[in-house]
Amino acid sequence: MTMTVLHTIGPNGGHTLPKGTRPSKPVRWDVSVWLTLPSGEKTIHAMTVPSALMFDLVPAVNERVSELIAEVGDQVIGAGWLAHGRGAPKRKRKR
């Protein structure tokens, strides 16, 4: 079970595009956040969400993105993030 979630944040709100199989249990998510400044500079931040379902992931990461935008000074013209989560491997059955 591997899932990738792409979330873009624009002036009218955000858009989430999930790809893959949604994990049924909370998993660790590796998240890459990008912010685009008016000068064209793109800054990238990496973080990890230790244990969350996909539905819990979106609000948690968006809260952190809002904090990053406030640190920059609300001069961000574009933002988004990409999260990748992989469930635990299935156990092999004994025969």
Residue, then its C-alpha position, 0 to 999 in steps of 0.5 A: m500500500t503506497m500512496t502519494v498526495l499532491h496538494t496545491i494551494g492557490p488564491n481560491g483554496g487548495h486542491t488535493l490529488p491522491k494517487g495510489t491505495r489509501p492505507s487503512k491504518p495510520v502510517r508515517w508520511d514524508v512531506s515536501v513543502w514548496l513556497t514560491l516568492p514574488s521574486g521567483e525564488k522557490t524554497i523547499h522544506a521537508m518534514t515528517v508526519p509520524s502517524a496519520l491517516m490521509f484525512d488527518l494529513v491534509p489539515a496537519v500539513n496545511e497548518r504547518v504550511s500556514e506557519l511557514i507562510a507567516e514566517v516568510g511574511d505573507q509574500v508567497i504567491g504559490a505554495g503546495w506540498l507532496a506527501h508520500g506514505r507507505g504501509a507496512p509490508k504484508r506478512k507472509r502466510k505459513r503453508 
